[in-house]
Amino acid sequence: MQADTQPQLADITSLLGQTRQLAMLDVNDTPFLSVYLDTRPGMRGCRQFIEDKAARIRPQLPGMARLEFENAFNMVCRGLERGWHPEMQGAAIFARGLAGGRHLTTIPLAIPVRNSLAVYRAPEILPLLAVKDSHPAFTLLLVRQGSVQVLESNAGRVVRHARTPVQWLHPAVQRPPQGALSVSSLQRIHRLLSADTCGPLVVAA
């Protein structure tokens, strides 16, 4: 069985890797449970959704299929609890029972997704691809009156890398006044931008 994903918010790199791994899994007669959750209502709301969905599916399954469904359902519940992140807005969970080669992947997301639960022979990864495509990674250089910030947006998560105060100089001023942008601050921002921390650079003022 694959180890549970550590409860860290997914970035574009991890989304790509996990999507590829899910797409490469062997397909057999044991179905996957693919669960997408808007986690903003909290753990209780998420559990209520998947339990309501499971209650509708169970009566339609014959004996062995129902056992495998229950196995995967319990794994989903466990994955939700272990993969819970205090800052996540959504989650994607994929589980398959023992007979098909037990598998569990939990992906905490920085953005909400539409609640859904699908039972199929292969993982339902299209919503995961939609998350990746609709929230690309980029670096933002944000220039405001009095400050310059370097921020990174990656799969919906925004991280501030640097912020430094500035005092814009009048053309007649020959020497930087106290509090102007220091050389070290310029160098720090330059290093971050030169490192191409996260995709394209967007400048906003």
HUZIKA-V524898 format. One record per residue. N is the residue number from 0. RES is the residue in one small letter. PSI is psi in radians with two decimals (NA if undefined). BURIAL is 1 if it has 16 or more other ideal C-beta (glycine too) atoms within 10 Angstrom, else 0. D_LAST is the distance of its C-alpha to the last C-alpha in Angstrom with 2 decimals. Layout:
[[N/RES/PSI/BURIAL/D_LAST] [N/RES/PSI/BURIAL/D_LAST]]
This chain:
[[0/m/2.36/0/49.49] [1/q/2.47/0/45.89] [2/a/2.56/0/44.44] [3/d/2.46/0/42.08] [4/t/2.37/1/38.39] [5/q/2.51/0/36.93] [6/p/1.30/0/34.79] [7/q/2.46/0/31.36] [8/l/2.36/1/28.51] [9/a/2.47/1/28.55] [10/d/-3.13/1/25.92] [11/i/-0.72/1/25.96] [12/t/-0.82/0/28.50] [13/s/-0.62/0/30.85] [14/l/-0.75/1/30.62] [15/l/-0.82/0/31.65] [16/g/-0.78/0/34.46] [17/q/-0.61/1/35.79] [18/t/-0.74/1/35.71] [19/r/-0.77/0/37.71] [20/q/-0.75/0/40.17] [21/l/-0.68/1/40.75] [22/a/-0.43/0/41.29] [23/m/-0.07/0/43.85] [24/l/2.50/1/45.99] [25/d/2.42/0/49.54] [26/v/2.31/0/50.32] [27/n/-2.90/0/53.61] [28/d/-0.17/0/55.30] [29/t/2.09/1/53.68] [30/p/2.72/1/50.60] [31/f/2.57/1/47.14] [32/l/2.10/1/45.44] [33/s/2.02/1/41.78] [34/v/2.24/1/39.97] [35/y/2.35/1/36.40] [36/l/2.39/1/35.38] [37/d/1.89/1/32.78] [38/t/0.06/1/33.20] [39/r/-0.55/0/31.42] [40/p/-0.15/0/34.86] [41/g/3.05/0/36.02] [42/m/-0.76/0/38.92] [43/r/-0.77/0/41.50] [44/g/-0.67/0/39.83] [45/c/-0.78/1/39.42] [46/r/-0.69/0/43.06] [47/q/-0.72/0/44.22] [48/f/-0.89/1/42.57] [49/i/-0.56/1/44.09] [50/e/-0.68/0/47.45] [51/d/-0.74/0/47.61] [52/k/-0.76/1/46.87] [53/a/-0.66/1/49.42] [54/a/-0.52/0/52.05] [55/r/-0.49/0/51.85] [56/i/-0.67/0/52.11] [57/r/-0.85/0/54.97] [58/p/-0.30/0/57.80] [59/q/-0.07/0/57.12] [60/l/2.37/0/57.63] [61/p/3.09/0/61.06] [62/g/-1.15/0/62.32] [63/m/-0.68/0/60.84] [64/a/-0.61/1/57.58] [65/r/-0.67/0/57.22] [66/l/-0.76/0/57.84] [67/e/-0.64/1/55.13] [68/f/-0.78/1/52.76] [69/e/-0.68/0/53.51] [70/n/-0.86/1/52.96] [71/a/-0.64/1/49.53] [72/f/-0.77/1/48.66] [73/n/-0.61/0/49.51] [74/m/-0.68/1/47.35] [75/v/-0.80/1/44.37] [76/c/-0.72/1/44.92] [77/r/-0.71/0/45.20] [78/g/-0.64/1/42.10] [79/l/-0.76/1/40.10] [80/e/-0.80/0/41.37] [81/r/-0.49/0/40.95] [82/g/0.11/1/37.55] [83/w/2.31/1/36.01] [84/h/2.34/1/32.68] [85/p/-0.38/0/31.43] [86/e/-0.01/0/27.83] [87/m/2.60/1/28.79] [88/q/-0.30/1/28.26] [89/g/3.01/1/30.69] [90/a/2.59/1/33.45] [91/a/2.24/1/35.48] [92/i/2.31/1/39.07] [93/f/2.23/1/41.70] [94/a/2.50/1/45.33] [95/r/2.48/1/48.70] [96/g/-3.14/1/52.08] [97/l/-0.75/0/54.63] [98/a/-0.52/0/56.69] [99/g/0.06/1/53.83] [100/g/1.55/0/52.59] [101/r/2.37/0/50.77] [102/h/2.45/1/47.00] [103/l/2.16/1/44.16] [104/t/2.24/1/40.42] [105/t/2.22/1/37.93] [106/i/1.79/1/34.19] [107/p/2.38/1/31.90] [108/l/2.62/1/28.66] [109/a/-0.07/1/25.30] [110/i/2.64/1/25.29] [111/p/2.61/1/28.15] [112/v/2.82/1/30.59] [113/r/2.35/0/33.39] [114/n/2.28/1/36.66] [115/s/2.68/0/39.32] [116/l/2.06/1/42.41] [117/a/2.49/1/44.05] [118/v/2.00/1/47.36] [119/y/2.90/0/47.86] [120/r/-0.43/0/49.34] [121/a/2.71/1/45.96] [122/p/2.46/1/42.66] [123/e/1.71/1/40.40] [124/i/-0.07/1/37.24] [125/l/-0.76/0/35.59] [126/p/-0.55/0/33.43] [127/l/-0.70/1/32.32] [128/l/-0.62/0/31.35] [129/a/-0.66/0/29.41] [130/v/-0.81/1/27.37] [131/k/-0.77/1/26.62] [132/d/-0.55/0/25.71] [133/s/-0.17/0/23.54] [134/h/1.18/1/21.43] [135/p/2.82/0/20.80] [136/a/2.42/1/19.54] [137/f/2.80/1/16.21] [138/t/2.34/1/14.04] [139/l/2.16/1/10.37] [140/l/1.85/1/8.36] [141/l/1.99/0/5.86] [142/v/2.09/0/4.52] [143/r/2.91/0/5.77] [144/q/1.97/0/8.55] [145/g/-0.12/0/11.32] [146/s/2.75/0/10.32] [147/v/2.32/1/9.15] [148/q/2.56/1/10.36] [149/v/2.07/1/12.05] [150/l/2.67/1/13.25] [151/e/2.21/1/15.88] [152/s/2.15/1/16.79] [153/n/1.88/1/20.44] [154/a/0.68/1/22.76] [155/g/-0.20/1/20.92] [156/r/2.26/1/20.75] [157/v/2.19/0/17.54] [158/v/2.27/0/18.14] [159/r/2.10/0/16.13] [160/h/-0.62/1/17.29] [161/a/2.53/0/15.84] [162/r/2.29/0/14.11] [163/t/2.42/0/14.60] [164/p/2.57/0/14.31] [165/v/2.73/1/13.30] [166/q/1.93/0/14.51] [167/w/2.38/0/13.28] [168/l/2.44/0/16.53] [169/h/2.52/0/18.15] [170/p/-0.49/0/19.84] [171/a/-0.24/0/23.17] [172/v/2.17/0/22.71] [173/q/-0.47/0/24.56] [174/r/2.45/0/24.31] [175/p/2.23/0/21.44] [176/p/2.90/0/22.00] [177/q/2.32/0/22.67] [178/g/-0.04/0/19.72] [179/a/2.95/0/17.66] [180/l/2.12/1/16.30] [181/s/2.81/0/19.59] [182/v/-0.72/0/20.96] [183/s/-0.65/0/21.66] [184/s/-0.75/1/18.11] [185/l/-0.75/0/16.97] [186/q/-0.69/0/19.92] [187/r/-0.81/0/19.22] [188/i/-0.70/1/15.75] [189/h/-0.73/0/17.40] [190/r/-0.76/0/20.26] [191/l/-0.76/1/18.34] [192/l/-0.65/0/16.49] [193/s/-0.49/0/19.83] [194/a/-0.12/0/21.66] [195/d/1.02/0/19.94] [196/t/-0.60/1/19.96] [197/c/1.47/1/19.40] [198/g/-2.67/0/19.35] [199/p/2.77/0/16.69] [200/l/2.25/0/13.33] [201/v/2.27/0/10.23] [202/v/2.25/0/6.87] [203/a/2.49/0/3.79] [204/a/NA/0/0.00]]
